[in-house]
């Protein structure tokens, strides 16, 4: 899509994606036991990846920060919401940088690759953030590293979900957007 970042349409779509990301976490949360934090399976990461691909780095990143960070702030994760927001920034730069390297060619193959990279990036960022969470709780570094590793199952499941669902949702949203564009011309 990549409209002007500050156009009314881009701002409205950024707000819409923010709300969808928040709802994607709020509506379907499956808690997973972990040594560190209170992880759960959700679709917020998938919707954030779709937002970054569809809206571009800046607006997709803003949608993810507002949606994921807003969820954290309003649902008992305020102390670590800044870590979630940093994760969104990293994922946005990785996805958009690779998409730019693909010359914004959104072929099925490229979107699948971008989705896999988004999932892998999320595993790495979540591992790092759980280490920081452990250290914030007063854990020794070696213990934090091990506990964070043992807390990865929810992240891996979310990452697999992101890799599978992002291409499906991206092309669905793109087809709806193109249909509405044709109807308004």
N, C-alpha and C positions, 0 to 999 in steps of 0.2 A: 504494500500500500504506500508507505512512505510519503505522506502528505507533508506540507510544511508543519513543523513541530508545534507551532503556536496557533495554527488555524483552529477555528471553532470546532470543526469536525474532529480534528486530532485531539483536542482537549476533551471533547465529549467521549470519544472512543477510549481515551486514557482513563477517564472516570468509570466508564462502563467496564473495562477490563479490571480495574481496581475492585469494583464491586463483585465481579464474577470470581476473582481470585479469592476474596474474602469468603464468599458463599461456598466456593469449592473446598475450602478448609472446614468451614463451620458445618456444612450440611452432611459431610461424610468424613468422620474421624474414627479411625479404628486404633485404639491405644495398643502399644507394643511395650512389653516390659523391657527395661534397660537399666544398666548400672548407673548411667548418667542421664539426667534430664527426664522428661516425660514425652518421649517421641510417639508419634502416631502416623498412620498411613493416611494420606489425603491427596487431593488433586490440585492444590495450590501451586506446586512447582510446575506441573504440566501447563496450567493456565498462564503462569508467568512466562514460560518458554514460548508459548503461542503468542502472548502479548509482545514479547521482544521481537519475534520474527515478523509479526504483523504491523506493529507500530514503530519499529525501529528501536535503537538502543536507548535513547533518552526517555521517550514516552513509555516504552515497555518496561524500562527499569523503574520509572516513577510508579507505574501501575503495580509492579511487583512489590516495591517498597511500601506503598500505601496499603495494598491488599494483605500481604504477608505480615508486614510490620504492624499494621493496624490490628490484625487478628491477634498477634502476640500481645500488644498493649492492652487490648480489651478483654483478654481471656486468661489472664494469670501468668503471662510470660514476659511481662514488661521489663524485668531486670535484664533479660537477654535478648530483647527485641532488636537492639542495635546490632547484634551478631547476625540475626536473620537478614537485616537490611544490608549488612556488608556482604553476605552471601549472594543476595540479589544483584548487587553491583558487580561482583566477580563473574557470576553467571552471565549477566548482560554483556559484559565486555568480551567474554569468551565466545558466546553465541554470535554476537554482532560482528566481531572480528573475523570469525570463520565465514560467516555469511558474506561479508565484504570480500574475503579472499575468493569465495565462489562467484563473485561479481553479481551478487543478489539473484543468482539463478535458483529459483525455487522448484527445481525438478524433484520428483519423488525421492530419488537417490540422495540428493543433497539435503533435503529436509530430514530424511532418516539419519544421515550422518550427523547433522546438527543436533538431532534429538538424542542420539547416543552420547555425543560429546556433552550435552547439557546434563544428562544423567550421571556421567562419570565425574563431571565437574562438581555436581551436587554432592556426590559421595566424598570427594576430597574436602570441599568446604565444610560439610557437616562434621567430618572427622575433626577438622581443625577447631570448629566452634565448640564441639563437645569437650575438647581438651581445655579450651579457655573457660568453659562453664565449670569444669572440674577444678581448675585452678582458682576460679572465683569463689568456689565453695571451700577452699582451703586444702585441697588435695595436693599431695606431692607430685611432681612432674611425671616420674616413672609410673606411678599409680594412675595418674590422669591419662597417660598414653594407652595403657592397657585397658582401663575402664572404657575409654572412648572407642577403642577398637571393638570391644565386646558389646557396645551399644549401637553398632552399625546396621543390624538387621532391618529396622524400620526405614532407614535411609536407602538401603539397597532395594527394598521393595518399592519405595517411592521413585527411585531412579529407574527401575525397570518399567514402572507405570509411565513415567515421563517419556522414556524411549519409545514405548508402544503407542501411547495416546497422543503425544504431541503431533505426529504427522497426520493422524486421523482428524484431530480437531483443527489443525492449521488449514488443511484443504477444505474442511467443512466451512470454517469461518470465511475463507477466501472465496468460496463459491457463493455464499450468502452476500458478501460484500460486492462481488462482481454483479450479481443479479440486481441488487438495489441500485448500483451505479447505472446499469442499463435502463432501469425503469425511471430514473430521474433525468435522463437525457432527452 
